[in-house]
């Protein structure tokens, strides 16, 4: 049995998890993903948010705000 990866080791977030980091509700998180406001990938029936793309998106918004 494999040990679950810690959040630092993981390469993807769940949609509600990424949304929560932005202060969104579960439904708001999925709505943002559907609109394309959150970077997502599909793995079978799952929707995941790539950690690198999520943080790059946030870095980009910080640079635009400056």
Rosetta constraint file for C-alpha pairs under 8 A:
AtomPair CA 5 CA 9 HARMONIC 5.66 0.50
AtomPair CA 5 CA 10 HARMONIC 5.79 0.50
AtomPair CA 6 CA 10 HARMONIC 6.24 0.50
AtomPair CA 10 CA 51 HARMONIC 7.79 0.50
AtomPair CA 11 CA 50 HARMONIC 6.10 0.50
AtomPair CA 11 CA 51 HARMONIC 5.40 0.50
AtomPair CA 11 CA 52 HARMONIC 7.39 0.50
AtomPair CA 12 CA 48 HARMONIC 6.06 0.50
AtomPair CA 12 CA 49 HARMONIC 5.35 0.50
AtomPair CA 12 CA 50 HARMONIC 4.33 0.50
AtomPair CA 12 CA 51 HARMONIC 4.87 0.50
AtomPair CA 13 CA 17 HARMONIC 6.09 0.50
AtomPair CA 13 CA 18 HARMONIC 5.91 0.50
AtomPair CA 13 CA 48 HARMONIC 5.85 0.50
AtomPair CA 13 CA 49 HARMONIC 5.02 0.50
AtomPair CA 13 CA 50 HARMONIC 6.32 0.50
AtomPair CA 13 CA 51 HARMONIC 6.21 0.50
AtomPair CA 14 CA 18 HARMONIC 6.30 0.50
AtomPair CA 14 CA 47 HARMONIC 7.24 0.50
AtomPair CA 14 CA 48 HARMONIC 5.19 0.50
AtomPair CA 14 CA 49 HARMONIC 6.15 0.50
AtomPair CA 15 CA 19 HARMONIC 6.10 0.50
AtomPair CA 15 CA 26 HARMONIC 7.83 0.50
AtomPair CA 15 CA 29 HARMONIC 6.09 0.50
AtomPair CA 15 CA 30 HARMONIC 6.42 0.50
AtomPair CA 15 CA 33 HARMONIC 7.37 0.50
AtomPair CA 15 CA 47 HARMONIC 6.86 0.50
AtomPair CA 15 CA 48 HARMONIC 5.93 0.50
AtomPair CA 15 CA 49 HARMONIC 6.07 0.50
AtomPair CA 16 CA 20 HARMONIC 5.93 0.50
AtomPair CA 16 CA 24 HARMONIC 7.89 0.50
AtomPair CA 16 CA 25 HARMONIC 7.18 0.50
AtomPair CA 16 CA 26 HARMONIC 4.94 0.50
AtomPair CA 16 CA 27 HARMONIC 7.95 0.50
AtomPair CA 16 CA 29 HARMONIC 5.51 0.50
AtomPair CA 16 CA 30 HARMONIC 7.11 0.50
AtomPair CA 17 CA 21 HARMONIC 6.59 0.50
AtomPair CA 18 CA 22 HARMONIC 6.88 0.50
AtomPair CA 18 CA 29 HARMONIC 7.49 0.50
AtomPair CA 18 CA 49 HARMONIC 7.00 0.50
AtomPair CA 18 CA 54 HARMONIC 7.91 0.50
AtomPair CA 19 CA 23 HARMONIC 6.31 0.50
AtomPair CA 19 CA 24 HARMONIC 4.90 0.50
AtomPair CA 19 CA 25 HARMONIC 6.78 0.50
AtomPair CA 19 CA 26 HARMONIC 7.05 0.50
AtomPair CA 19 CA 28 HARMONIC 7.40 0.50
AtomPair CA 19 CA 29 HARMONIC 4.63 0.50
AtomPair CA 20 CA 24 HARMONIC 5.06 0.50
AtomPair CA 20 CA 25 HARMONIC 6.42 0.50
AtomPair CA 20 CA 26 HARMONIC 7.53 0.50
AtomPair CA 20 CA 29 HARMONIC 7.52 0.50
AtomPair CA 24 CA 28 HARMONIC 5.46 0.50
AtomPair CA 24 CA 29 HARMONIC 5.68 0.50
AtomPair CA 25 CA 29 HARMONIC 5.95 0.50
AtomPair CA 26 CA 30 HARMONIC 6.51 0.50
AtomPair CA 27 CA 31 HARMONIC 6.18 0.50
AtomPair CA 28 CA 32 HARMONIC 6.07 0.50
AtomPair CA 29 CA 33 HARMONIC 6.23 0.50
AtomPair CA 30 CA 34 HARMONIC 6.09 0.50
AtomPair CA 31 CA 35 HARMONIC 6.22 0.50
AtomPair CA 32 CA 36 HARMONIC 6.19 0.50
AtomPair CA 32 CA 37 HARMONIC 4.98 0.50
AtomPair CA 32 CA 38 HARMONIC 5.86 0.50
AtomPair CA 33 CA 37 HARMONIC 5.68 0.50
AtomPair CA 33 CA 38 HARMONIC 4.73 0.50
AtomPair CA 33 CA 39 HARMONIC 6.85 0.50
AtomPair CA 33 CA 40 HARMONIC 6.68 0.50
AtomPair CA 36 CA 40 HARMONIC 7.78 0.50
AtomPair CA 38 CA 49 HARMONIC 7.18 0.50
AtomPair CA 38 CA 54 HARMONIC 7.04 0.50
AtomPair CA 39 CA 49 HARMONIC 5.81 0.50
AtomPair CA 39 CA 50 HARMONIC 6.96 0.50
AtomPair CA 39 CA 53 HARMONIC 6.35 0.50
AtomPair CA 39 CA 54 HARMONIC 6.23 0.50
AtomPair CA 39 CA 57 HARMONIC 8.00 0.50
AtomPair CA 40 CA 47 HARMONIC 6.43 0.50
AtomPair CA 40 CA 48 HARMONIC 5.49 0.50
AtomPair CA 40 CA 49 HARMONIC 4.51 0.50
AtomPair CA 40 CA 50 HARMONIC 6.45 0.50
AtomPair CA 41 CA 47 HARMONIC 5.81 0.50
AtomPair CA 41 CA 48 HARMONIC 5.40 0.50
AtomPair CA 41 CA 49 HARMONIC 6.30 0.50
AtomPair CA 41 CA 50 HARMONIC 7.12 0.50
AtomPair CA 42 CA 46 HARMONIC 5.64 0.50
AtomPair CA 42 CA 47 HARMONIC 4.69 0.50
AtomPair CA 42 CA 48 HARMONIC 6.31 0.50
AtomPair CA 43 CA 47 HARMONIC 6.41 0.50
AtomPair CA 43 CA 48 HARMONIC 7.45 0.50
AtomPair CA 49 CA 53 HARMONIC 7.61 0.50
AtomPair CA 49 CA 54 HARMONIC 6.73 0.50
AtomPair CA 50 CA 54 HARMONIC 6.10 0.50
AtomPair CA 51 CA 55 HARMONIC 6.25 0.50
AtomPair CA 52 CA 56 HARMONIC 6.02 0.50
AtomPair CA 53 CA 57 HARMONIC 6.00 0.50
AtomPair CA 54 CA 58 HARMONIC 6.45 0.50
AtomPair CA 55 CA 59 HARMONIC 6.13 0.50
AtomPair CA 56 CA 60 HARMONIC 6.12 0.50
AtomPair CA 57 CA 61 HARMONIC 6.41 0.50
AtomPair CA 58 CA 62 HARMONIC 6.32 0.50
AtomPair CA 59 CA 63 HARMONIC 6.37 0.50
AtomPair CA 60 CA 64 HARMONIC 6.29 0.50
AtomPair CA 61 CA 65 HARMONIC 6.20 0.50
AtomPair CA 62 CA 66 HARMONIC 6.46 0.50
